[in-house]
Amino acid sequence: MSEILQPPTQADLQRTRGELARVKVHGTQVRTVVERIHPSGSLVLILLRDDDLGKFAPAVELDVEIISGEAVYQFSSTLERLFTDPNSKEARFRNFLLLAPPTNLKKIQRRKFFRVKANLPLRFFVLDDEHASRDLQPLLAAFVRPSPERPVHSAHTTDVSAGGLHVVTALQVPLGKTLLFDINSDELRLQHTAQVMRNIPTGTEYRPVFNLGVMFTELPDRERDQLTRFLFKEEVKRRGHRR
C-alpha cells in the first residue's frame, strides 16, 4: 500500500470527528475517539478506558495518529487539561482530553483498496485487551464450543476489501475494540482479527442494528492470498454482469 504525503487542511481534520485516534504518551499507546475540533484547532478526545487516566498530566507531550477513511493524520500536541462530563451523551465514556492545536501535522493518503459487495455470514466475539495481542489459536475453539464467558455473535458482511470489512450486527461494539471473526462460506473461509474503526447505529430502540467498519490486523500471507483470490473472482463476476 503506497503512501503519499499531502498538506492537510483544517477542513480535513474536521471530517475526522468520531474516528479512532491513537495517542502515544510516555511510549504507551492509548485508544481515544475524536469528539470535536474547535475552530482554534484544539481537539477534544474521548478516553475509551478509565484505566488510562493516570497516564496523562497537564502539558505532557503527545504523538497522535487519526485513521480516517483513506487518510492517516499524524501530529504532535500537548495536553491542556483532562476533564469529566457527567452529562455526556455516551454514558460509557465520560473522560475527555483537551489537546493543544497540532504541530508537525501530516496527512498520509493511503491507496484505496478495491472493495466488492458481498453478503457473507460471519461470526465473531470481542477480545478483551489482554487477549488482543496474544496467540489467538486457543481462542478459536470458542467458535466450536461457545461459552457464557465468551459469547459468539452472528453478523453478515456487506462488502469486503483487502483492508477490512463492513459488517452488520445487532451488537454495539466500542470503537477500537478487536474482534476475532470467522467467515465460513463456499466463497470465502477466513479467521482472523480486526479492529473496529467505525460503529454507525442504523436500527431502532426495539431492533438495534449497527454497521461496523473493521480493519484487518496484519493478515498472514496464506489468509491474504485467500482473500485476494476471492476479491479477484468477485470482481471478474461483477464485470461480467455489466456486459
N, C-alpha and C positions, 0 to 999 in steps of 0.2 A: 504494500500500500504506500504510494508516494505521498509526500507531504510538501506543500508549497507555503512558504511564509508570506502572509499578506498583511498590510497595515489595517488594524481593526479600527472601528468607529464606536462612538457611544451608542449608536443605534444597534450595532451588533450585540453589545453587551446587554442592552435592554431586552433582547429576544431570548436571553438565557434564563429568564425567570422560570422557576420550577424545575430547573435542571440540576443534576447532581454535580457537586463541587468537591474536589478532593483538596484538603488543606493539610500542608505539611508543617508541623510545628515541632521543634526540637528533634527532628529526624523521624517523627512518627506521623503517619498519615491518618487523618480523621475525615469521616464522611459527613458532608453537610448538603443542604439544598439551598439554592438561591431563592430568597424570599422576595427581595426587591432591590432595585438600584436607584439611588437618589439622583436628581439632576446634577448634583455636585460631583458625582462619580463614586461616592462611598457606597458600600454594599452591605446588605443585611443578609446573613446566612442563618438557616435553621440548623441547630445542632441535633443530629439524629440519635445520639446516645448521651444520656445524662452522665454516664461514667467518664465521658471525655472532658467534662467541665474543668477538672483540675489541671488539665494540660495547658490552659490558657491564662494569661495575665496581661493587663494593660501594657501596650507598647511592644509586646512580643512580635518578632519578625515572622512573617508567614510567606510560604510559597503556595500559590493556588492554581489549580487546573480545573476548568469547567469544560465538560464534554457536551456539546450541543449539536445535534444533527450531524452535519458533515464537517463541522469545525471543532477545534480544540482551542480554548483560550488559556494562556499561561501568563501569570504576572506575579509580582511581589507586592506585599502590602504589610501593614501593621495593624494590630488590634487596637481599636479606640476604646471599646468597652464591651463587657458582657451584660446582657440584661434578660429579664424574665417577663413574659407577657402571660399573666394568668387567664386572659380573655382570648387567647389565641384560638382562631377558628379550627385549627388542627389540634385537638385536645392532647394528642400523644406527644406533641412537640411544643415545649414552652420556653426553651432556652435559645437565645439568639446571640450572634456575634455581629458587632458593627465594625466593619473594616474601613480603613482609610482608602481614598481613591487609589487605584492600581498604579504601579510604576513598572517599567520594562514590560509593557503589555504586548503580547504576541498573539496573532491569530494564525493557526496552522490549518490550512484547508486540506481535508482528507479526501482522497479519491473515493468517489461514490461507489459502493458495492452495487452490482446489479441485483435486483430483487425480483422474485417471482411470486405470484399469488399461489397459495397452496393451503388447502384446508386439511391439516393432518392432525389426528388425535395425539394428544400429549399428556403425560402425567408428570407431576413434579412435587417436590417438597422443599421447604425453605430451610436452608442451612443456618445454624447459629454461627456466630463469629468464630467460635472455637474450631468448627469443622470446615469452615470455608476455604482454608488454605492447607488442609491435611490430605492424606491419601484417601481418596473417595471410594476406592474399590469395596471396602467392607460395608459402606453405606448403601450400595446398590441393591443389597438384599432386601431393603425396605420396599422396593417395588414388587417383590415376590411375596413378602410377608409384612404388610403394613402393621403398624402398632399405634396405640393411642399417643405414645410419646412422639411419634414421627408420622403424622397422618399424610397420606398421599392424596393429592388433589388432581382432578381431571380438568382438562382445558383443550383448546384446539388452536392451531396456528391460523393466521390469515395471510401471512406472507413470510418468505424465507430469503435470506441473503447469506453471503459468505461471512458477514459480520455479526449476524444475530437473527432474531425472530420477532414478529409481532404475535402476541398471544392473547386470547380472550378467555377469561376465567371469572368465576364468581368470588374469588378470594382477593381481598385487598392486600397487596404486598408492599411494604415500605420501600421507597427509593433507596438504592444502594445495597439492598439485600441480595444474597447469592442463592440461586435456585439450582438444585440438581434435577435435571429433567430427563425424560425418557420418551423418545419418539419411536414407535414400533409399528410401522405400516409397510405395505407392499412397496411403496415408493421410496421410503427412506427409513433407515434404522440408525438412531443416533442417541447416545447417552453422554451427557457432559454437564458442565456448569455454565451458568450465565448470570450476569449481574443486571438487576432491574435499573434501567435508565429513565423510563417513563412509566407513569401509572395514571391513566385517564379514566375516571368513572363515567360510564355511559348508560348505566341502568337506572333503576328507581330504588326507593327505600325498601320496597317489597320484593324486588327482583334485582339484586345487585349484580352488576356486570362491570368488569374492569378490563381495559385494553392496556396490556403491558408491552413496553418495548424493552427487550433484553439483549445484551451484548455478550457474545461468547467470550470465555476467558481462556485464551491460548489453546485453541484446538490442536490436539496431536495430529501428526501427518496422516495417519490412517483415517481418522474421522474427517479431516479436511478433504481428503481425496473422495470419500463417500459423498460428502456434501457437494463438492464441485461437480461430480458426475450427475447427481440429482438435479442441480441447477441447470446444467447444460441440457439434459434431456427435457426438462420443463420448458426451457427457452426454445428449443427446437420445436416442441409441440405447439407452443404459443405462436411461433412464426408460421407454422403450417396452417393453423386455423385462420390466419389473416388472408391467406391466398384464396 
